[in-house]
C-alpha cells in the first residue's frame, strides 16, 4: 500500500525534486534585493492592467473583445516597471 504525501509538505516536495534529479533550492525572498523605480527610486508598486482591444474580425465574435495584460507601476510616480511587460517594446507603439 502506498502512502500519499501532499506537495505542501516540504519534505515531500524535496523528495519529488530529488527523484526528478533537481537539486532542492531554498530561496528566502527577504534576503533578495528590492526593486527600485528607475524614475524616482521608489520601492512601492501597484498592479495595473493594459486593455488591448481585439477586433471582432479577428475573434469571429459579434463584438470586439478586450484582452487584459497585467503590469506593475511605481506607486509614487506611476512609471511602468519594464520588467513587468510581456514585451519590453509594447508601450512604444501606444
N, C-alpha and C positions, 0 to 999 in steps of 0.2 A: 504494500500500500504506500502511495506517495504522499508526502506532506506538501501542501500548497502554502507557499510563503508569499505574502503580499509584497509588491515592489516598493511600498512605502517603508518597508523595513530596510534600514541601511545595510545590515549585514547580508540581506538577501540580494540587494542591488549590487553589492561588492562581489558576491558570488557569481551573479549573472555576468558582470563585466569581466571578471577573471576567466570565466568559462568561455567567453567570446574573444579572449585574447586582448582585451582592452585593459590598460592599467587603470586602477582606481585613483582618480584625481579629486582632491578636495580643495575647493576654492572658497575662501571667505570673502564675500563682496565688500565687507567693511575694510579690508586691507588693500583694496584696489583704489587707484587714483580716481578722484571725482572729475567728471567732465565739466569744463568751464565754457561759458558762452564766448565765441570767438569775437563778438562785437563789444560786449560790456564786461565780460569776466564773471557774470552771474553764475550761480550754481543751482538755481531752482528752475525747473522746467515744467511745462504742462503739455498735455496731449491735445492735438487739434486734428482736424481732418481736412483734406482737399477733396472736393467732389468733382469727379470727371463726368461729363455728360456724354453718354454713348448714344449715337444716332439710332433711331428705330429701324433705319435701313440696314444697319449692321446687326442688330439683335433679332430682327424679324418680328418684333412686337408692335403693338398698335401705338405705343408711346415711347419717347426717348427714355433711356434708363440713366440712373445715377450710380456711379461706382465710387465708394468712399476709399480714400487712401489715408491711413493714419500716419501722422508726422509728430515731431516734438518741436516745441518752440520755447525760447527763453521766457521765463515768467516776468522778467524785468523789462526787457526791451522788445520782445516779440520776434527776435531773429530766429529763423528756421535753422535747426541743427541739421547740417548737410548729411551727417551720418545716418539720420533717420529716414532719408529719402530712398525709395527703391531704385531710383535713377538719379545720380547727382546733378544731371543737367535738366531735370524735369521742370524746374522753375524758370529756366532761361527762355522758354517759349510762352510764358504766361503774359 
